[in-house]
Amino acid sequence: MDTLENYRQTIEKILVEYAAIPYAYGEIKTEVVFDRNSDRYLLVNVGWDRGQRVHGCIVHIDIIDGKIWIQRDGTEHGIAGDLTEAGIPNNHIVLGFREPELRQYTGYATA
């Protein structure tokens, strides 16, 4: 399996596992959105909680120029750790939500 396909499958597997975790309150459903043509992957919450609409992106990942860009990470422990545990090297993961000048201190790729 080539690297790009491995990255796609790994991201999808991790996001599906996150989506399977039920919410403890409200009528909130977690959905996964995969766009393999553009290499965009989302984890989104949709539903209602105490009469309020809930709709928000928890995780947004893009694959850009062969690297995994984490654009948004609203998980408790950080999805970058899940990716590295799954075998993706740190130097292939960019924390896109961090300011470019601070990325050099994260232990992950700068771009």
C-alpha positions, 0 to 999 in steps of 0.5 A: 500500500502506498503512503498516501493510501495508508494515511487516508485509511489511518485518518478514516479509522481514527475518526470513525473510532472517535465518532463511535464515542457517544455523547453523555448529554443532549441529542448530539450525533458525531458524524465523519465526513471524508472527501478523498478527492480533495483529501479532507477529513472532518469529525462534526457534532450535529444535534440539540442540547437543552433547546440549543442547536449544536453544529461544530467541527471537532477535527479537520484534517487535510493531506497536503503535499504528502503531509497530514495537516491538522487544521482543527483539533478539538479532542481531549488528548490531541489527534496527532498522538493517535496518528503517531501511535498508528505509525505516522512519523511526526515529521509528516504531521503539521499542526496547522492550527499552531502559528507557523513560527511556533511549529518548530517547537511542537515536535511535529513538521513545520510545513 
